[in-house]
């Protein structure tokens, strides 16, 4: 199971499996009750593959943290996210001793253990490491578009608009060249060259 296809949606409990891309958002399936729903582009959506845990030695990908829990528990359920805050912090310290307790709050720990227990209940603990996208020899935009369309169409549309704008710029400059040549034999040509230097 690739974590890039498992989403956390702000304001909604549980996790969601990415199904398809829509014009104004994405179609997902809840891992809690299996219901399908539409998530608009204005919603805050995070793929689990994009989430990391702050540590004193750098960021730790969530995938690696989930693997640590899996190995610690032998693939069985872990501590409940409803446990007391001090108990959760003690558990997380044993799991990840160098986690940054100034940046990682109890609410974050609750999310991590809740996500693990949900994935464990669905027999989805075989985490696949994300393979890097192949860069297109013609320009690398293809890999970028694939990544963006997994979550949000808005990003992709903006990138396409920018690339189209860049492609039109050389066309706008073409009419200036023949005008300069056409007036090259006339006396006012020197004035036109001065104008070009100023711009």
The 8 nearest C-alpha neighbors of each residue, nearest first, counted from 0:
[[1, 126, 127, 125, 2, 123, 124, 4],
 [2, 0, 127, 3, 4, 126, 129, 128],
 [1, 3, 48, 5, 4, 47, 0, 46],
 [2, 4, 48, 46, 1, 5, 47, 6],
 [3, 5, 17, 2, 16, 1, 6, 46],
 [6, 4, 16, 2, 3, 15, 46, 47],
 [7, 5, 46, 15, 45, 14, 47, 16],
 [6, 8, 14, 45, 44, 46, 15, 9],
 [9, 7, 44, 11, 43, 10, 6, 45],
 [8, 10, 43, 11, 44, 7, 42, 12],
 [9, 11, 8, 12, 43, 42, 7, 13],
 [10, 12, 9, 8, 13, 7, 14, 15],
 [13, 11, 10, 14, 8, 9, 7, 31],
 [12, 14, 31, 11, 30, 15, 114, 7],
 [13, 15, 7, 30, 6, 29, 5, 12],
 [14, 16, 29, 6, 28, 30, 5, 27],
 [15, 17, 5, 28, 27, 4, 6, 18],
 [18, 16, 27, 4, 5, 19, 15, 26],
 [19, 17, 27, 26, 16, 28, 20, 25],
 [20, 18, 26, 25, 17, 21, 27, 149],
 [19, 21, 25, 26, 24, 148, 22, 149],
 [20, 22, 24, 25, 23, 19, 26, 152],
 [21, 23, 24, 20, 152, 25, 40, 153],
 [24, 22, 21, 39, 40, 25, 152, 153],
 [25, 23, 39, 40, 21, 38, 22, 151],
 [24, 26, 20, 21, 38, 37, 19, 27],
 [25, 27, 37, 19, 18, 36, 20, 38],
 [28, 26, 17, 18, 16, 35, 36, 15],
 [27, 29, 35, 16, 15, 34, 33, 30],
 [28, 30, 15, 33, 31, 34, 32, 14],
 [29, 31, 33, 15, 14, 32, 28, 16],
 [30, 32, 29, 33, 13, 14, 117, 34],
 [31, 33, 34, 29, 30, 28, 35, 13],
 [34, 32, 29, 30, 28, 31, 35, 15],
 [35, 33, 29, 28, 32, 36, 30, 31],
 [36, 34, 28, 27, 29, 33, 26, 37],
 [35, 37, 27, 26, 28, 38, 34, 29],
 [36, 38, 26, 25, 39, 27, 24, 35],
 [39, 37, 25, 24, 26, 36, 42, 40],
 [40, 38, 24, 41, 42, 23, 37, 25],
 [39, 41, 24, 42, 151, 23, 38, 153],
 [40, 42, 39, 43, 24, 38, 44, 23],
 [43, 41, 40, 39, 44, 38, 9, 8],
 [42, 44, 9, 8, 41, 45, 40, 7],
 [43, 45, 8, 7, 42, 9, 6, 46],
 [46, 44, 7, 6, 47, 8, 49, 43],
 [45, 47, 6, 3, 48, 49, 5, 7],
 [46, 48, 2, 50, 49, 5, 6, 3],
 [47, 49, 3, 2, 46, 50, 62, 61],
 [50, 48, 47, 46, 51, 45, 3, 60],
 [51, 49, 47, 61, 48, 60, 52, 46],
 [52, 50, 60, 61, 59, 58, 53, 49],
 [51, 53, 59, 58, 60, 61, 54, 50],
 [52, 54, 58, 99, 98, 57, 59, 103],
 [55, 53, 98, 99, 57, 56, 97, 58],
 [54, 56, 99, 97, 57, 98, 53, 58],
 [55, 57, 54, 58, 97, 53, 98, 59],
 [58, 56, 54, 55, 53, 59, 52, 98],
 [57, 59, 53, 52, 54, 51, 60, 56],
 [58, 60, 52, 51, 61, 53, 57, 54],
 [61, 59, 51, 62, 63, 50, 52, 58],
 [60, 62, 51, 64, 63, 50, 65, 59],
 [61, 63, 65, 60, 64, 66, 48, 126],
 [64, 62, 66, 61, 65, 60, 67, 59],
 [65, 63, 61, 67, 66, 62, 68, 60],
 [64, 66, 68, 62, 67, 63, 61, 69],
 [65, 67, 69, 63, 64, 68, 70, 62],
 [68, 66, 64, 70, 65, 69, 71, 63],
 [69, 67, 71, 65, 66, 70, 72, 64],
 [68, 70, 74, 66, 72, 67, 71, 73],
 [69, 71, 73, 67, 68, 72, 66, 74],
 [72, 70, 68, 69, 73, 67, 94, 74],
 [73, 71, 75, 69, 74, 70, 68, 77],
 [74, 72, 70, 75, 71, 69, 68, 76],
 [73, 75, 69, 72, 70, 76, 119, 124],
 [74, 76, 72, 73, 77, 119, 69, 116],
 [77, 75, 116, 119, 72, 74, 78, 120],
 [76, 78, 72, 79, 116, 75, 112, 68],
 [77, 79, 80, 112, 76, 82, 87, 90],
 [80, 78, 81, 82, 77, 112, 113, 116],
 [79, 81, 109, 113, 82, 112, 78, 110],
 [82, 80, 79, 83, 109, 78, 84, 113],
 [81, 83, 80, 79, 87, 84, 86, 78],
 [84, 82, 86, 85, 87, 81, 80, 88],
 [83, 85, 87, 86, 105, 88, 82, 81],
 [86, 84, 88, 87, 83, 89, 105, 82],
 [85, 87, 89, 83, 84, 88, 90, 82],
 [86, 88, 90, 84, 85, 89, 91, 83],
 [87, 89, 91, 85, 90, 86, 92, 84],
 [90, 88, 86, 92, 87, 91, 85, 93],
 [91, 89, 87, 93, 88, 92, 86, 94],
 [90, 92, 94, 88, 93, 89, 95, 87],
 [93, 91, 96, 89, 95, 94, 90, 88],
 [94, 92, 90, 91, 96, 95, 89, 88],
 [93, 95, 91, 92, 90, 96, 67, 68],
 [94, 96, 92, 98, 97, 93, 91, 64],
 [97, 95, 92, 93, 98, 94, 91, 54],
 [96, 98, 54, 55, 95, 99, 56, 92],
 [99, 97, 54, 95, 96, 100, 53, 55],
 [98, 100, 54, 101, 53, 55, 102, 103],
 [99, 101, 103, 102, 98, 104, 54, 53],
 [102, 100, 99, 103, 104, 98, 53, 54],
 [103, 101, 100, 99, 104, 53, 54, 98],
 [102, 104, 100, 99, 101, 107, 53, 105],
 [105, 103, 107, 106, 102, 108, 100, 101],
 [104, 106, 108, 107, 84, 109, 88, 103],
 [105, 107, 109, 104, 108, 110, 103, 84],
 [108, 106, 110, 104, 105, 109, 103, 111],
 [107, 109, 105, 111, 110, 106, 112, 104],
 [110, 108, 80, 106, 107, 112, 111, 113],
 [109, 111, 113, 107, 108, 112, 114, 106],
 [110, 112, 108, 114, 113, 109, 115, 107],
 [111, 113, 115, 114, 109, 110, 80, 116],
 [114, 112, 110, 116, 115, 80, 111, 109],
 [115, 113, 117, 111, 112, 116, 110, 118],
 [114, 116, 112, 118, 117, 113, 119, 111],
 [117, 115, 119, 113, 118, 76, 114, 120],
 [116, 118, 114, 120, 119, 115, 113, 121],
 [117, 119, 123, 121, 115, 120, 116, 114],
 [120, 118, 116, 122, 121, 117, 123, 124],
 [119, 121, 117, 118, 122, 116, 123, 76],
 [120, 122, 118, 119, 123, 117, 30, 124],
 [123, 121, 119, 120, 124, 118, 125, 117],
 [124, 122, 118, 121, 125, 119, 0, 126],
 [123, 125, 126, 119, 122, 118, 69, 74],
 [126, 124, 123, 0, 127, 122, 1, 66],
 [127, 125, 0, 124, 1, 128, 2, 62],
 [128, 126, 1, 0, 129, 125, 2, 62],
 [127, 129, 130, 126, 1, 62, 2, 48],
 [128, 130, 127, 131, 1, 3, 48, 2],
 [129, 131, 128, 132, 127, 133, 1, 3],
 [132, 130, 133, 129, 134, 142, 128, 146],
 [131, 133, 142, 134, 130, 146, 143, 145],
 [134, 132, 135, 142, 131, 139, 141, 130],
 [133, 135, 139, 142, 136, 132, 138, 141],
 [134, 136, 139, 137, 138, 133, 141, 142],
 [137, 135, 138, 134, 139, 133, 140, 141],
 [138, 136, 135, 139, 140, 134, 141, 142],
 [137, 139, 136, 135, 140, 134, 141, 142],
 [140, 138, 135, 134, 141, 142, 136, 137],
 [141, 139, 143, 142, 138, 144, 135, 134],
 [140, 142, 144, 143, 139, 145, 135, 134],
 [141, 143, 145, 144, 140, 132, 139, 134],
 [144, 142, 140, 146, 141, 145, 147, 139],
 [143, 145, 147, 141, 146, 142, 155, 148],
 [146, 144, 142, 148, 143, 147, 141, 149],
 [145, 147, 143, 144, 149, 148, 142, 150],
 [148, 146, 144, 149, 145, 155, 150, 151],
 [147, 149, 150, 145, 152, 151, 146, 144],
 [150, 148, 147, 146, 151, 145, 20, 4],
 [151, 149, 148, 147, 152, 25, 44, 46],
 [150, 152, 153, 148, 40, 147, 154, 24],
 [151, 153, 155, 148, 154, 156, 24, 147],
 [152, 154, 156, 151, 155, 157, 40, 23],
 [155, 153, 157, 152, 156, 151, 158, 147],
 [154, 156, 158, 152, 157, 153, 147, 144],
 [157, 155, 159, 153, 158, 154, 152, 160],
 [156, 158, 160, 154, 155, 159, 161, 153],
 [159, 157, 161, 155, 160, 156, 162, 154],
 [158, 160, 156, 162, 161, 157, 163, 155],
 [161, 159, 163, 157, 158, 162, 164, 156],
 [162, 160, 164, 158, 163, 159, 157, 165],
 [161, 163, 165, 159, 164, 160, 158, 166],
 [164, 162, 166, 160, 161, 165, 159, 167],
 [163, 165, 161, 167, 162, 166, 160, 168],
 [166, 164, 162, 163, 167, 168, 161, 169],
 [165, 167, 163, 164, 168, 162, 169, 170],
 [168, 166, 164, 170, 165, 169, 163, 171],
 [167, 169, 170, 165, 171, 166, 164, 172],
 [170, 168, 172, 171, 167, 173, 166, 165],
 [169, 171, 167, 168, 172, 173, 166, 174],
 [170, 172, 169, 168, 173, 167, 174, 175],
 [171, 173, 169, 170, 174, 175, 168, 176],
 [172, 174, 175, 170, 171, 176, 169, 177],
 [175, 173, 176, 172, 177, 171, 178, 170],
 [176, 174, 178, 173, 172, 177, 179, 171],
 [175, 177, 179, 178, 174, 173, 180, 172],
 [178, 176, 180, 179, 175, 181, 174, 173],
 [179, 177, 181, 180, 176, 175, 182, 174],
 [178, 180, 177, 176, 181, 182, 183, 175],
 [181, 179, 183, 177, 178, 182, 176, 184],
 [180, 182, 178, 179, 183, 177, 184, 185],
 [183, 181, 185, 180, 179, 184, 188, 178],
 [182, 184, 180, 188, 185, 181, 179, 186],
 [185, 183, 182, 186, 188, 181, 180, 187],
 [184, 186, 182, 183, 187, 188, 181, 189],
 [185, 187, 188, 189, 184, 183, 182, 190],
 [188, 186, 190, 189, 185, 191, 182, 183],
 [189, 187, 191, 186, 190, 183, 182, 185],
 [190, 188, 192, 187, 191, 193, 186, 183],
 [191, 189, 193, 188, 187, 192, 194, 186],
 [190, 192, 194, 188, 193, 189, 195, 187],
 [193, 191, 195, 189, 194, 190, 196, 188],
 [194, 192, 190, 196, 195, 191, 197, 189],
 [193, 195, 191, 197, 192, 196, 190, 198],
 [194, 196, 192, 198, 193, 197, 191, 190],
 [195, 197, 193, 194, 198, 192, 191, 190],
 [196, 198, 194, 195, 193, 192, 191, 190],
 [197, 195, 196, 194, 193, 192, 191, 175]]
